[in-house]
Amino acid sequence: MQKVDFSKELGDAFVCGCGRTHFCEVEDIIIGDHVLEQLPEILGRYEYKNICIVSDINTEKAAEIRLYGILEHAGIPFEKIVFQDTFLVPDEAAMGKLLIEISRDCDLILAVGSGTLNDICKFMSYKLKTDYFIIATAPSMDGFASNVAPLIVNHAKTTFEVGMPKVIIGDLDVLSQAPMEMIAAGVGDALGKYVCLMDWRLAHIIKGEYHCGHVEQMVRTSIEKVSSAIEAVVERDKEAICSVMEGLVLTGIAMSYIGNSRPASGSEHHLSHYWEMMALLTGKKIQLHGTKVAIGTVIGLELYDYLLKNRELVLKKAGRNPEFDYSDWMNRIKEAYGPAADAVIELEGLASKNADQTVRGELEGLMKHADLIFEEIKKLPSAESLVESLKLMGAKYKPEQVEVDDQTLADSIVYAKELRNRFGLLQLIYDLDMHDDAINHIHDFFERL
């Protein structure tokens, strides 16, 4: 199988029709059969003296025999850091462990893994001003080529803008043997773009937020690549796995083009991040990112449909006079976020997302552009169609399947938006004072499944 050619996306900087200059710092992306054997040749282009390979007990098993053997056979020295966590959390403890164990002379961090290891190593390489390669062991998320790293800091999910890997390697022999749950998580992360792209359009239409049609089309191409491969993915077909990996990497490049995660992260991700934070605080099992995003997308699609079917009520509510009670909101945030509340309260102080003037402007924008907004919503797929796709892969599609109880689900619909200053579906429902009805609607929706 031929490797995917990303030369167009990784070429020189270009001035886009949106008015901005786009550029991706990644120098090479190699996805294909037996591409791990190309690593010595790739390393030979650089002059690294001290390579540090970072993995965990799961990802080391996926690639260690071939990877270590390939480097040793080529006479390339390296040191190893292996996280012993069964399920690694990207928090201060993980960052501290890596900082303690990594050599002062390390000039290349080479991660062997996927989501969490990629985020940890990308952040560390940025802080240490060290080059970074990623060898993917599962097509499980879209952050390989992005310039952001979501970490858990002070109990809160916080996204940091960082650098990018110089090289991304996806060996299909490794990727196709990843646990199906992780492959399905990657598909779920990709399909989540339906909601985040609608959120982005919503923010552009209502608030005049920057939007790039070229970047949006890149993400839509990613969605098409992944969605068309779902049936074959179940059979671990390498071409299908290649399409998933290519789509995920393409989305990461799209993020790097505009310098943040807006094209790939919206209300569906806010829900996922909130659930993860609550799981960490209560000692529950941490679920795969893409698995949670997929369920968040089911919710997002159903809530957009809820707004569409209640257009008359939406426009009536849009004429309301908002009255934000900061004291009451702060108490509710402390209850909903626990020890992570301080960061959320601080963000509101900086952004005034819920202030009367802000909300009034958003509601006025909704009324002014209602026809366009509802036409855009009509283009979305149904939540039921996404559920069927997830079922086909044996993937989870209900909150209860990821240990999200009714109260946490309700809190997330109301308060997950507070994690970011990013307008979208959840903020709009809050602005309209329709969150209680929305919660009941989602509860009834999942009861019917």
DRENTIBA-87417 format. One record per residue (C-alpha): x, y, z; residue number from 1. Coordinates in steps of 0.2 Angstrom, whole numbers, plus 5000, padded with zeros to 4 digits. Example, Ala and Ser with C-alpha at 12.3 -4.5 7.8 and 13.67 -1.06 7.14 Angstrom:
<rs>
+------+------+------+-----+
|    u |    v |    w |   n |
+------+------+------+-----+
| 5062 | 4978 | 5039 |   1 |
| 5068 | 4995 | 5036 |   2 |
+------+------+------+-----+
</rs>
This chain:
<rs>
+------+------+------+-----+
|    u |    v |    w |   n |
+------+------+------+-----+
| 5000 | 5000 | 5000 |   1 |
| 5007 | 5017 | 4995 |   2 |
| 5010 | 5029 | 5009 |   3 |
| 4998 | 5044 | 5011 |   4 |
| 5005 | 5060 | 5002 |   5 |
| 5003 | 5075 | 5013 |   6 |
| 5015 | 5086 | 5004 |   7 |
| 5002 | 5098 | 4999 |   8 |
| 4997 | 5101 | 5017 |   9 |
| 5015 | 5102 | 5023 |  10 |
| 5022 | 5113 | 5009 |  11 |
| 5026 | 5132 | 5010 |  12 |
| 5015 | 5144 | 5019 |  13 |
| 5001 | 5151 | 5009 |  14 |
| 4989 | 5166 | 5010 |  15 |
| 4972 | 5159 | 5011 |  16 |
| 4955 | 5166 | 5005 |  17 |
| 4951 | 5169 | 5023 |  18 |
| 4964 | 5182 | 5024 |  19 |
| 4976 | 5173 | 5035 |  20 |
| 4993 | 5164 | 5031 |  21 |
| 4992 | 5145 | 5035 |  22 |
| 5007 | 5134 | 5038 |  23 |
| 5010 | 5118 | 5047 |  24 |
| 5027 | 5114 | 5055 |  25 |
| 5026 | 5095 | 5053 |  26 |
| 5040 | 5091 | 5041 |  27 |
| 5035 | 5073 | 5037 |  28 |
| 5019 | 5061 | 5038 |  29 |
| 5022 | 5043 | 5034 |  30 |
| 5007 | 5031 | 5034 |  31 |
| 5008 | 5014 | 5026 |  32 |
| 5014 | 4996 | 5027 |  33 |
| 5030 | 4993 | 5036 |  34 |
| 5035 | 5011 | 5037 |  35 |
| 5042 | 5009 | 5054 |  36 |
| 5057 | 5002 | 5045 |  37 |
| 5060 | 5019 | 5038 |  38 |
| 5064 | 5026 | 5055 |  39 |
| 5083 | 5025 | 5054 |  40 |
| 5083 | 5033 | 5037 |  41 |
| 5072 | 5047 | 5044 |  42 |
| 5083 | 5050 | 5059 |  43 |
| 5098 | 5050 | 5047 |  44 |
| 5092 | 5067 | 5040 |  45 |
| 5094 | 5075 | 5057 |  46 |
| 5109 | 5075 | 5069 |  47 |
| 5101 | 5069 | 5085 |  48 |
| 5113 | 5062 | 5098 |  49 |
| 5102 | 5058 | 5113 |  50 |
| 5085 | 5050 | 5108 |  51 |
| 5072 | 5047 | 5122 |  52 |
| 5058 | 5035 | 5118 |  53 |
| 5043 | 5037 | 5128 |  54 |
| 5029 | 5024 | 5130 |  55 |
| 5018 | 5016 | 5142 |  56 |
| 5016 | 4998 | 5147 |  57 |
| 5002 | 4996 | 5134 |  58 |
| 5010 | 5005 | 5119 |  59 |
| 5027 | 4998 | 5122 |  60 |
| 5020 | 4980 | 5118 |  61 |
| 5012 | 4987 | 5102 |  62 |
| 5029 | 4992 | 5094 |  63 |
| 5044 | 4988 | 5105 |  64 |
| 5050 | 4972 | 5097 |  65 |
| 5051 | 4980 | 5080 |  66 |
| 5055 | 4997 | 5085 |  67 |
| 5069 | 4993 | 5097 |  68 |
| 5076 | 4980 | 5085 |  69 |
| 5076 | 4992 | 5071 |  70 |
| 5086 | 5005 | 5080 |  71 |
| 5098 | 4993 | 5088 |  72 |
| 5101 | 4985 | 5071 |  73 |
| 5105 | 5002 | 5064 |  74 |
| 5117 | 5006 | 5078 |  75 |
| 5106 | 5021 | 5084 |  76 |
| 5107 | 5023 | 5103 |  77 |
| 5092 | 5028 | 5113 |  78 |
| 5085 | 5028 | 5131 |  79 |
| 5068 | 5022 | 5137 |  80 |
| 5055 | 5030 | 5148 |  81 |
| 5040 | 5018 | 5151 |  82 |
| 5025 | 5024 | 5161 |  83 |
| 5019 | 5010 | 5171 |  84 |
| 5001 | 5016 | 5172 |  85 |
| 4988 | 5005 | 5165 |  86 |
| 4978 | 5020 | 5160 |  87 |
| 4989 | 5035 | 5159 |  88 |
| 4982 | 5052 | 5165 |  89 |
| 4990 | 5068 | 5157 |  90 |
| 4991 | 5077 | 5174 |  91 |
| 5005 | 5086 | 5184 |  92 |
| 5011 | 5069 | 5191 |  93 |
| 5014 | 5062 | 5173 |  94 |
| 5022 | 5078 | 5168 |  95 |
| 5033 | 5078 | 5183 |  96 |
| 5038 | 5059 | 5181 |  97 |
| 5044 | 5063 | 5163 |  98 |
| 5053 | 5079 | 5168 |  99 |
| 5062 | 5069 | 5182 | 100 |
| 5067 | 5054 | 5171 | 101 |
| 5071 | 5063 | 5154 | 102 |
| 5090 | 5066 | 5151 | 103 |
| 5096 | 5084 | 5151 | 104 |
| 5105 | 5080 | 5135 | 105 |
| 5089 | 5073 | 5126 | 106 |
| 5087 | 5081 | 5109 | 107 |
| 5073 | 5071 | 5102 | 108 |
| 5058 | 5065 | 5111 | 109 |
| 5051 | 5050 | 5102 | 110 |
| 5033 | 5045 | 5108 | 111 |
| 5026 | 5028 | 5105 | 112 |
| 5008 | 5029 | 5108 | 113 |
| 4992 | 5039 | 5104 | 114 |
| 4982 | 5052 | 5113 | 115 |
| 4988 | 5054 | 5131 | 116 |
| 5006 | 5050 | 5127 | 117 |
| 5006 | 5062 | 5112 | 118 |
| 4999 | 5076 | 5123 | 119 |
| 5011 | 5074 | 5137 | 120 |
| 5026 | 5072 | 5125 | 121 |
| 5021 | 5086 | 5114 | 122 |
| 5019 | 5098 | 5129 | 123 |
| 5036 | 5092 | 5136 | 124 |
| 5045 | 5095 | 5120 | 125 |
| 5038 | 5112 | 5118 | 126 |
| 5043 | 5117 | 5136 | 127 |
| 5061 | 5109 | 5134 | 128 |
| 5063 | 5116 | 5116 | 129 |
| 5066 | 5098 | 5110 | 130 |
| 5062 | 5090 | 5094 | 131 |
| 5047 | 5078 | 5094 | 132 |
| 5042 | 5063 | 5084 | 133 |
| 5026 | 5052 | 5086 | 134 |
| 5025 | 5034 | 5081 | 135 |
| 5006 | 5031 | 5082 | 136 |
| 5000 | 5014 | 5090 | 137 |
| 4982 | 5017 | 5087 | 138 |
| 4971 | 5029 | 5076 | 139 |
| 4962 | 5034 | 5091 | 140 |
| 4961 | 5053 | 5091 | 141 |
| 4965 | 5068 | 5080 | 142 |
| 4979 | 5077 | 5089 | 143 |
| 4994 | 5070 | 5081 | 144 |
| 4997 | 5085 | 5070 | 145 |
| 4989 | 5098 | 5080 | 146 |
| 4997 | 5112 | 5090 | 147 |
| 4987 | 5110 | 5106 | 148 |
| 4988 | 5098 | 5121 | 149 |
| 4974 | 5095 | 5133 | 150 |
| 4980 | 5092 | 5150 | 151 |
| 4973 | 5090 | 5168 | 152 |
| 4979 | 5104 | 5178 | 153 |
| 4972 | 5108 | 5196 | 154 |
| 4958 | 5095 | 5192 | 155 |
| 4953 | 5105 | 5177 | 156 |
| 4954 | 5100 | 5158 | 157 |
| 4965 | 5114 | 5151 | 158 |
| 4971 | 5115 | 5133 | 159 |
| 4988 | 5122 | 5130 | 160 |
| 4994 | 5129 | 5113 | 161 |
| 5011 | 5120 | 5110 | 162 |
| 5022 | 5115 | 5096 | 163 |
| 5020 | 5101 | 5083 | 164 |
| 5030 | 5085 | 5080 | 165 |
| 5042 | 5085 | 5066 | 166 |
| 5038 | 5068 | 5060 | 167 |
| 5022 | 5057 | 5062 | 168 |
| 5023 | 5039 | 5058 | 169 |
| 5008 | 5027 | 5056 | 170 |
| 5013 | 5009 | 5053 | 171 |
| 4997 | 5000 | 5047 | 172 |
| 5004 | 4984 | 5054 | 173 |
| 5003 | 4992 | 5071 | 174 |
| 4988 | 5003 | 5068 | 175 |
| 4977 | 4989 | 5062 | 176 |
| 4981 | 4978 | 5077 | 177 |
| 4976 | 4991 | 5089 | 178 |
| 4961 | 4987 | 5101 | 179 |
| 4945 | 4989 | 5091 | 180 |
| 4939 | 5001 | 5105 | 181 |
| 4953 | 5013 | 5102 | 182 |
| 4950 | 5012 | 5083 | 183 |
| 4931 | 5015 | 5086 | 184 |
| 4937 | 5030 | 5097 | 185 |
| 4946 | 5038 | 5083 | 186 |
| 4931 | 5036 | 5072 | 187 |
| 4921 | 5044 | 5086 | 188 |
| 4933 | 5058 | 5087 | 189 |
| 4932 | 5061 | 5068 | 190 |
| 4913 | 5061 | 5068 | 191 |
| 4912 | 5073 | 5082 | 192 |
| 4917 | 5086 | 5069 | 193 |
| 4899 | 5087 | 5063 | 194 |
| 4894 | 5096 | 5080 | 195 |
| 4910 | 5107 | 5081 | 196 |
| 4909 | 5113 | 5064 | 197 |
| 4891 | 5118 | 5067 | 198 |
| 4897 | 5127 | 5083 | 199 |
| 4910 | 5136 | 5073 | 200 |
| 4898 | 5141 | 5060 | 201 |
| 4886 | 5147 | 5074 | 202 |
| 4899 | 5158 | 5082 | 203 |
| 4904 | 5165 | 5065 | 204 |
| 4886 | 5169 | 5060 | 205 |
| 4881 | 5176 | 5077 | 206 |
| 4896 | 5183 | 5084 | 207 |
| 4907 | 5187 | 5069 | 208 |
| 4921 | 5175 | 5075 | 209 |
| 4934 | 5171 | 5062 | 210 |
| 4930 | 5157 | 5051 | 211 |
| 4940 | 5149 | 5037 | 212 |
| 4931 | 5139 | 5023 | 213 |
| 4947 | 5130 | 5017 | 214 |
| 4950 | 5124 | 5035 | 215 |
| 4932 | 5119 | 5037 | 216 |
| 4933 | 5109 | 5020 | 217 |
| 4949 | 5100 | 5026 | 218 |
| 4939 | 5094 | 5041 | 219 |
| 4924 | 5089 | 5031 | 220 |
| 4936 | 5079 | 5020 | 221 |
| 4942 | 5070 | 5036 | 222 |
| 4924 | 5066 | 5041 | 223 |
| 4920 | 5059 | 5023 | 224 |
| 4936 | 5048 | 5024 | 225 |
| 4932 | 5041 | 5041 | 226 |
| 4913 | 5039 | 5038 | 227 |
| 4916 | 5030 | 5022 | 228 |
| 4928 | 5017 | 5030 | 229 |
| 4917 | 5012 | 5045 | 230 |
| 4911 | 4995 | 5038 | 231 |
| 4928 | 4990 | 5033 | 232 |
| 4936 | 4996 | 5049 | 233 |
| 4926 | 4982 | 5058 | 234 |
| 4936 | 4970 | 5048 | 235 |
| 4953 | 4978 | 5052 | 236 |
| 4955 | 4982 | 5033 | 237 |
| 4971 | 4991 | 5031 | 238 |
| 4965 | 5003 | 5018 | 239 |
| 4950 | 5008 | 5030 | 240 |
| 4962 | 5010 | 5044 | 241 |
| 4973 | 5021 | 5033 | 242 |
| 4958 | 5032 | 5029 | 243 |
| 4954 | 5034 | 5047 | 244 |
| 4972 | 5038 | 5052 | 245 |
| 4973 | 5050 | 5037 | 246 |
| 4957 | 5059 | 5042 | 247 |
| 4963 | 5061 | 5060 | 248 |
| 4980 | 5068 | 5054 | 249 |
| 4971 | 5080 | 5042 | 250 |
| 4960 | 5087 | 5056 | 251 |
| 4976 | 5090 | 5066 | 252 |
| 4984 | 5100 | 5052 | 253 |
| 4968 | 5110 | 5050 | 254 |
| 4970 | 5115 | 5069 | 255 |
| 4988 | 5120 | 5066 | 256 |
| 4983 | 5131 | 5051 | 257 |
| 4973 | 5142 | 5062 | 258 |
| 4983 | 5140 | 5078 | 259 |
| 4969 | 5132 | 5090 | 260 |
| 4957 | 5118 | 5091 | 261 |
| 4941 | 5127 | 5085 | 262 |
| 4939 | 5117 | 5069 | 263 |
| 4940 | 5101 | 5079 | 264 |
| 4933 | 5104 | 5096 | 265 |
| 4915 | 5111 | 5101 | 266 |
| 4901 | 5107 | 5113 | 267 |
| 4904 | 5088 | 5110 | 268 |
| 4922 | 5090 | 5117 | 269 |
| 4916 | 5101 | 5132 | 270 |
| 4904 | 5087 | 5137 | 271 |
| 4918 | 5074 | 5135 | 272 |
| 4930 | 5085 | 5145 | 273 |
| 4918 | 5088 | 5159 | 274 |
| 4914 | 5069 | 5161 | 275 |
| 4933 | 5065 | 5162 | 276 |
| 4936 | 5078 | 5175 | 277 |
| 4921 | 5071 | 5186 | 278 |
| 4928 | 5053 | 5183 | 279 |
| 4945 | 5059 | 5190 | 280 |
| 4937 | 5067 | 5205 | 281 |
| 4926 | 5053 | 5209 | 282 |
| 4938 | 5039 | 5205 | 283 |
| 4929 | 5031 | 5191 | 284 |
| 4937 | 5023 | 5176 | 285 |
| 4944 | 5035 | 5163 | 286 |
| 4936 | 5031 | 5146 | 287 |
| 4944 | 5034 | 5130 | 288 |
| 4943 | 5052 | 5123 | 289 |
| 4935 | 5048 | 5107 | 290 |
| 4923 | 5036 | 5115 | 291 |
| 4916 | 5051 | 5125 | 292 |
| 4917 | 5063 | 5111 | 293 |
| 4906 | 5051 | 5100 | 294 |
| 4893 | 5051 | 5114 | 295 |
| 4894 | 5069 | 5116 | 296 |
| 4891 | 5071 | 5097 | 297 |
| 4876 | 5060 | 5098 | 298 |
| 4869 | 5073 | 5112 | 299 |
| 4875 | 5088 | 5101 | 300 |
| 4866 | 5082 | 5086 | 301 |
| 4850 | 5078 | 5095 | 302 |
| 4851 | 5095 | 5104 | 303 |
| 4853 | 5104 | 5087 | 304 |
| 4838 | 5094 | 5081 | 305 |
| 4828 | 5099 | 5096 | 306 |
| 4832 | 5118 | 5093 | 307 |
| 4826 | 5115 | 5075 | 308 |
| 4810 | 5107 | 5079 | 309 |
| 4806 | 5120 | 5092 | 310 |
| 4811 | 5135 | 5081 | 311 |
| 4796 | 5145 | 5086 | 312 |
| 4800 | 5143 | 5105 | 313 |
| 4818 | 5147 | 5101 | 314 |
| 4814 | 5164 | 5093 | 315 |
| 4802 | 5168 | 5107 | 316 |
| 4815 | 5164 | 5120 | 317 |
| 4828 | 5174 | 5110 | 318 |
| 4818 | 5190 | 5114 | 319 |
| 4820 | 5188 | 5133 | 320 |
| 4829 | 5200 | 5144 | 321 |
| 4844 | 5191 | 5152 | 322 |
| 4847 | 5193 | 5170 | 323 |
| 4863 | 5185 | 5176 | 324 |
| 4865 | 5181 | 5194 | 325 |
| 4883 | 5180 | 5197 | 326 |
| 4882 | 5174 | 5215 | 327 |
| 4870 | 5160 | 5211 | 328 |
| 4880 | 5155 | 5196 | 329 |
| 4896 | 5154 | 5206 | 330 |
| 4888 | 5143 | 5220 | 331 |
| 4882 | 5132 | 5206 | 332 |
| 4899 | 5131 | 5198 | 333 |
| 4907 | 5126 | 5215 | 334 |
| 4894 | 5112 | 5217 | 335 |
| 4896 | 5106 | 5199 | 336 |
| 4915 | 5107 | 5198 | 337 |
| 4921 | 5104 | 5215 | 338 |
| 4940 | 5108 | 5217 | 339 |
| 4941 | 5113 | 5199 | 340 |
| 4929 | 5127 | 5201 | 341 |
| 4942 | 5141 | 5204 | 342 |
| 4948 | 5140 | 5186 | 343 |
| 4931 | 5140 | 5179 | 344 |
| 4926 | 5156 | 5190 | 345 |
| 4942 | 5164 | 5185 | 346 |
| 4938 | 5161 | 5166 | 347 |
| 4921 | 5169 | 5168 | 348 |
| 4929 | 5184 | 5176 | 349 |
| 4941 | 5186 | 5161 | 350 |
| 4928 | 5182 | 5147 | 351 |
| 4911 | 5187 | 5154 | 352 |
| 4903 | 5173 | 5144 | 353 |
| 4887 | 5174 | 5154 | 354 |
| 4886 | 5193 | 5157 | 355 |
| 4869 | 5201 | 5152 | 356 |
| 4877 | 5212 | 5138 | 357 |
| 4886 | 5197 | 5130 | 358 |
| 4871 | 5186 | 5131 | 359 |
| 4860 | 5199 | 5124 | 360 |
| 4871 | 5202 | 5109 | 361 |
| 4871 | 5183 | 5105 | 362 |
| 4852 | 5182 | 5106 | 363 |
| 4851 | 5197 | 5095 | 364 |
| 4863 | 5189 | 5083 | 365 |
| 4852 | 5173 | 5083 | 366 |
| 4836 | 5182 | 5079 | 367 |
| 4845 | 5192 | 5065 | 368 |
| 4852 | 5177 | 5056 | 369 |
| 4838 | 5164 | 5061 | 370 |
| 4834 | 5158 | 5044 | 371 |
| 4853 | 5155 | 5039 | 372 |
| 4856 | 5146 | 5056 | 373 |
| 4841 | 5134 | 5055 | 374 |
| 4846 | 5130 | 5037 | 375 |
| 4863 | 5126 | 5042 | 376 |
| 4856 | 5115 | 5056 | 377 |
| 4845 | 5105 | 5043 | 378 |
| 4861 | 5099 | 5035 | 379 |
| 4867 | 5089 | 5050 | 380 |
| 4865 | 5071 | 5051 | 381 |
| 4853 | 5063 | 5064 | 382 |
| 4859 | 5057 | 5081 | 383 |
| 4851 | 5041 | 5077 | 384 |
| 4862 | 5038 | 5061 | 385 |
| 4877 | 5041 | 5072 | 386 |
| 4871 | 5029 | 5085 | 387 |
| 4869 | 5016 | 5071 | 388 |
| 4887 | 5019 | 5065 | 389 |
| 4894 | 5017 | 5082 | 390 |
| 4884 | 5001 | 5085 | 391 |
| 4891 | 4994 | 5069 | 392 |
| 4908 | 4995 | 5077 | 393 |
| 4902 | 4989 | 5094 | 394 |
| 4906 | 5006 | 5101 | 395 |
| 4897 | 5014 | 5116 | 396 |
| 4884 | 5027 | 5112 | 397 |
| 4875 | 5031 | 5128 | 398 |
| 4882 | 5041 | 5143 | 399 |
| 4878 | 5027 | 5155 | 400 |
| 4890 | 5016 | 5145 | 401 |
| 4904 | 5027 | 5151 | 402 |
| 4899 | 5029 | 5169 | 403 |
| 4890 | 5045 | 5166 | 404 |
| 4875 | 5046 | 5178 | 405 |
| 4859 | 5056 | 5175 | 406 |
| 4865 | 5070 | 5187 | 407 |
| 4882 | 5072 | 5179 | 408 |
| 4874 | 5072 | 5162 | 409 |
| 4862 | 5086 | 5167 | 410 |
| 4877 | 5096 | 5174 | 411 |
| 4887 | 5094 | 5159 | 412 |
| 4873 | 5100 | 5147 | 413 |
| 4872 | 5116 | 5158 | 414 |
| 4890 | 5119 | 5164 | 415 |
| 4902 | 5110 | 5153 | 416 |
| 4903 | 5125 | 5142 | 417 |
| 4911 | 5135 | 5156 | 418 |
| 4928 | 5126 | 5152 | 419 |
| 4932 | 5136 | 5137 | 420 |
| 4928 | 5154 | 5131 | 421 |
| 4921 | 5146 | 5115 | 422 |
| 4903 | 5150 | 5109 | 423 |
| 4893 | 5135 | 5103 | 424 |
| 4877 | 5125 | 5105 | 425 |
| 4878 | 5123 | 5124 | 426 |
| 4881 | 5142 | 5127 | 427 |
| 4866 | 5145 | 5115 | 428 |
| 4855 | 5134 | 5125 | 429 |
| 4860 | 5142 | 5141 | 430 |
| 4857 | 5159 | 5133 | 431 |
| 4840 | 5154 | 5128 | 432 |
| 4836 | 5148 | 5146 | 433 |
| 4831 | 5131 | 5138 | 434 |
| 4844 | 5120 | 5147 | 435 |
| 4831 | 5112 | 5158 | 436 |
| 4820 | 5107 | 5144 | 437 |
| 4835 | 5101 | 5134 | 438 |
| 4840 | 5090 | 5148 | 439 |
| 4823 | 5082 | 5149 | 440 |
| 4824 | 5080 | 5130 | 441 |
| 4840 | 5071 | 5130 | 442 |
| 4835 | 5060 | 5145 | 443 |
| 4820 | 5054 | 5135 | 444 |
| 4830 | 5052 | 5119 | 445 |
| 4842 | 5039 | 5127 | 446 |
| 4827 | 5031 | 5136 | 447 |
| 4820 | 5027 | 5118 | 448 |
| 4836 | 5019 | 5112 | 449 |
+------+------+------+-----+
</rs>
